[in-house]
Amino acid sequence: MGFLKTCVLRRNACTAVCFWRRQVVQKPSVRKISTTSPRSTVMPAWVIDKYGSNEVLRFTQNMMIPMIHYPNEVIIKVHAASINPIDVNMRSGYGATALNMKRDPLHIKIKGEEFPLTLGRDVSGVVMECGLDVRYFKPGDEVSHKPKSLTHAQAASLPYVALTAWSAINKIGGLHDKNCAGKRVLILGASGGVGTFAIQVMKAWDAHVTAVCSQDASELVRKLGADDVIDYKSGNMEEQLKYLKPFDFILDSVGGSTETWALNFLKKWSGATYVTLVTPFLLNMDRLGIADGMLQTGVTVGSKTLKHFWQGVHYRWAFFMASGPYLDDIAELVDAGKIQPVIEKTFPFSKVPEAFLKVERGHARGKTVVSVV
Ligand SMILES: NC(=O)c1ccc[n+]([C@@H]2O[C@H](COP(=O)([O-])OP(=O)(O)OC[C@H]3O[C@@H](n4cnc5c(N)ncnc54)[C@H](OP(=O)(O)O)[C@@H]3O)[C@@H](O)[C@H]2O)c1
């Protein structure tokens, strides 16, 4: 987690995630690519030098600030960041195989050359410098484009969970503001970062929302608009759900054993869809390598999809999907008062390891944010 990030600013890319820079297949340009000359200063940052438990987080005052490498990148001064479960998992090495491939598709670097590694993906800040092809942003802009009604800390809590929920609900689930009215939606893991956002977007689109969470989170999810709330700790889930009408859509951000029973509560033969966010995609690659991991993933998702298809329901996996236009749609809903950020706790930059521990302990009630500036 550093003060500055380099981000790709294609209109269809999430501007908050520095790793996406490596995704762009472009030859480095020989012409001048940025509005200003590269700076040769350093910045404070939290980095890791190896994967492991929270002790591997190290503070440095001397991280080189990023430079613009491609003309469609910008440099953002980070004012606030939020931490997601994947950041904690990546600290421990989760997803390293796939992410190293993304950073270094030709495998030129030797193992371990990703260090010192700066973790984190969600930021809100101010554009400091733009590549020469950047049209949609200019130095001084609050990104990406930040909802006007929010502080940087509030804005930083949204992009990753919002774009993940949006991908699951809209891209994979096919739901949108015009076809959602009255649809019955079940959200598993409703009290976390993704769940608290998903409830609100579903209610903004007039769906009927049943939220599954712990009892102590029921007031929170009702305030966000949930129509029915089920405490998953108060008894057998299947017993509790069988008295409710079947669902058109299930968003699962819990995973594990949930998919052995959740699909039984979808309407049959009506296009109803179960979407899970908890998949073995990155783990398979860590364990089996890129090719075998992808093969295993394809076989697993293919066989599950087919099995449920013959039972009259759709089974799908969803992933975070970078999208500038979606972020703009989300910003509109926020500025219209239909979605509010749910921040459980804010830590100062000096306490980043405590923020990681908070997320690692689980039981989130919304998001954990780090205030940087
Ligand atoms: N596929 C992707 O691209 C993608 C993207 C983002 C997130 N994810 C995954 O999605 C999951 C959720 O992410 P998140 O950011 O929302 O996590 P989070 O903020 O940690 O929230 C998880 C929530 O689930 C609750 N919970 C735990 N067990 C539950 C159960 N059996 N039934 C109902 N609720 C339960 C937790 O509270 P209690 O334990 O107190 O009940 C917590 O509020 C994570 O596993 C994450 O890795 C995947």
The ligand as an SDF file (V2000), in Angstrom:
LIG
                    3D

 48 52  0  0  0  0  0  0  0  0999 V2000
  -14.4160  -13.8570   -7.2800 N   0  0  0  0  0  0  0  0  0  0  0  0
  -13.9680  -12.6310   -7.0450 C   0  0  0  0  0  0  0  0  0  0  0  0
  -13.4320  -11.9490   -7.9450 O   0  0  0  0  0  0  0  0  0  0  0  0
  -14.1670  -12.0590   -5.6730 C   0  0  0  0  0  0  0  0  0  0  0  0
  -14.1280  -10.6780   -5.4950 C   0  0  0  0  0  0  0  0  0  0  0  0
  -14.3790  -10.1700   -4.2150 C   0  0  0  0  0  0  0  0  0  0  0  0
  -14.6020  -11.0550   -3.1600 C   0  0  0  0  0  0  0  0  0  0  0  0
  -14.5860  -12.3790   -3.3820 N   0  0  0  0  0  0  0  0  0  0  0  0
  -14.7970  -13.3220   -2.2710 C   0  0  0  0  0  0  0  0  0  0  0  0
  -16.1040  -13.1280   -1.7810 O   0  0  0  0  0  0  0  0  0  0  0  0
  -16.1160  -13.3450   -0.3890 C   0  0  0  0  0  0  0  0  0  0  0  0
  -16.7750  -12.1510    0.2810 C   0  0  0  0  0  0  0  0  0  0  0  0
  -15.9980  -10.9810    0.0820 O   0  0  0  0  0  0  0  0  0  0  0  0
  -16.2300   -9.7510    1.0230 P   0  0  0  0  0  0  0  0  0  0  0  0
  -15.2730   -8.6930    0.6140 O   0  0  0  0  0  0  0  0  0  0  0  0
  -17.6600   -9.4040    1.0950 O   0  0  0  0  0  0  0  0  0  0  0  0
  -15.7720  -10.3970    2.4400 O   0  0  0  0  0  0  0  0  0  0  0  0
  -16.0100   -9.8440    3.8940 P   0  0  0  0  0  0  0  0  0  0  0  0
  -16.1400   -8.3720    3.8430 O   0  0  0  0  0  0  0  0  0  0  0  0
  -14.9840  -10.4580    4.7460 O   0  0  0  0  0  0  0  0  0  0  0  0
  -17.4620  -10.4200    4.2980 O   0  0  0  0  0  0  0  0  0  0  0  0
  -17.7710  -11.7480    4.5210 C   0  0  0  0  0  0  0  0  0  0  0  0
  -19.0660  -11.7280    5.3540 C   0  0  0  0  0  0  0  0  0  0  0  0
  -19.6710  -13.0250    5.3720 O   0  0  0  0  0  0  0  0  0  0  0  0
  -20.1860  -13.2730    6.6870 C   0  0  0  0  0  0  0  0  0  0  0  0
  -20.3360  -14.7090    6.8030 N   0  0  0  0  0  0  0  0  0  0  0  0
  -19.4030  -15.6310    7.1300 C   0  0  0  0  0  0  0  0  0  0  0  0
  -19.9290  -16.8730    7.0870 N   0  0  0  0  0  0  0  0  0  0  0  0
  -21.2160  -16.7420    6.7040 C   0  0  0  0  0  0  0  0  0  0  0  0
  -22.2710  -17.6580    6.4510 C   0  0  0  0  0  0  0  0  0  0  0  0
  -22.0910  -18.9950    6.5840 N   0  0  0  0  0  0  0  0  0  0  0  0
  -23.4550  -17.1720    6.0600 N   0  0  0  0  0  0  0  0  0  0  0  0
  -23.6600  -15.8520    5.9080 C   0  0  0  0  0  0  0  0  0  0  0  0
  -22.6950  -14.9110    6.1360 N   0  0  0  0  0  0  0  0  0  0  0  0
  -21.4810  -15.3640    6.5210 C   0  0  0  0  0  0  0  0  0  0  0  0
  -19.1610  -12.6150    7.5920 C   0  0  0  0  0  0  0  0  0  0  0  0
  -19.6800  -12.2610    8.8760 O   0  0  0  0  0  0  0  0  0  0  0  0
  -19.8440  -13.3300   10.0800 P   0  0  0  0  0  0  0  0  0  0  0  0
  -18.6950  -14.3060    9.9830 O   0  0  0  0  0  0  0  0  0  0  0  0
  -19.7710  -12.5220   11.3430 O   0  0  0  0  0  0  0  0  0  0  0  0
  -21.1680  -13.9560    9.8690 O   0  0  0  0  0  0  0  0  0  0  0  0
  -18.8450  -11.3370    6.8080 C   0  0  0  0  0  0  0  0  0  0  0  0
  -19.7460  -10.2960    7.1320 O   0  0  0  0  0  0  0  0  0  0  0  0
  -14.6730  -13.5780    0.0420 C   0  0  0  0  0  0  0  0  0  0  0  0
  -14.4540  -14.9710    0.1330 O   0  0  0  0  0  0  0  0  0  0  0  0
  -13.8790  -13.0150   -1.1020 C   0  0  0  0  0  0  0  0  0  0  0  0
  -12.6240  -13.6420   -1.2370 O   0  0  0  0  0  0  0  0  0  0  0  0
  -14.3790  -12.9130   -4.6020 C   0  0  0  0  0  0  0  0  0  0  0  0
  1  2  1  0
  2  3  2  0
  2  4  1  0
  4  5  1  0
  4 48  2  0
  5  6  2  0
  6  7  1  0
  7  8  2  0
  8  9  1  0
  8 48  1  0
  9 10  1  0
  9 46  1  0
 10 11  1  0
 11 12  1  0
 11 44  1  0
 12 13  1  0
 13 14  1  0
 14 15  2  0
 14 16  1  0
 14 17  1  0
 17 18  1  0
 18 19  2  0
 18 20  1  0
 18 21  1  0
 21 22  1  0
 22 23  1  0
 23 24  1  0
 23 42  1  0
 24 25  1  0
 25 26  1  0
 25 36  1  0
 26 27  1  0
 26 35  1  0
 27 28  2  0
 28 29  1  0
 29 30  1  0
 29 35  2  0
 30 31  1  0
 30 32  2  0
 32 33  1  0
 33 34  2  0
 34 35  1  0
 36 37  1  0
 36 42  1  0
 37 38  1  0
 38 39  2  0
 38 40  1  0
 38 41  1  0
 42 43  1  0
 44 45  1  0
 44 46  1  0
 46 47  1  0
M  CHG  2   8   1  16  -1
M  END
$$$$
